[in-house]
């Protein structure tokens, strides 16, 4: 696979990374807080721990939960502060309808940080951004909810409502991201948000389907080996990988997953 070139860009606002800088982060994943201990999902918790040594403080603007189902990773960093948005409503549109409430919670605490990062798509990002004026802001793009909704196995009515909302959300997100720094997890994701033309950084931590299908040296031997990289969660496709291995074996193809 050819190595992606990282574009050289001019940043109008300074990108802070120092022991004296306080970074606020918002994402839709909920945290579990027990005393001074904070728990997240493994992938998000490790990401927070990797950032913590580079900043004076990491301020997490998140919903909280008492469930340990997806909050089993204990944050090891000690410079963590949680701004509690309360329990996350089961359906995200209920969060959106309460956006003014969340804005007020954030406004009370905005003295705590120097720079703000939004991991997107996230239902409240475009609303919380409006009360972050005056701070350097960056958007870290890790997905496209329009495409996720189109591929989801839900009723036509629910899918239609979600598509209308996420199309509007992503249109708005593209507009405000052009004012700030946008960071994309991969070239293909960047191409899905074509209206963002200013201040972009592209990195890769994901294997994209388009890249896999472009390989010309796959499956040339007698044995097919499939590699799954990701957490054990249905939306990551692990069940599909197991089913693919089963189909290959039934077809008489020597296969290892």
Protein Blocks (a to p, Z undefined) as FASTA:
>chain_A
ZZddddddddfbacdddfkbccddddfbdcddehjaccddfklmmmmmmmmmmpfbdcdd
ddddfbfklmmbccfbfbbccddebjadfblklmmmmmmmmmmmmmmmmmmpmbdcdddd
dfklmmmmmmmghiacddddfbdfklmmmmpccdfklmmmmmmmmmmmmmmmmmmmmmmc
cddebjklmmmmmmlmghcadddfbdcfklmmmpckgokbmbdcdddeddddfklommmm
mmmmmmmmmnopacdZZ
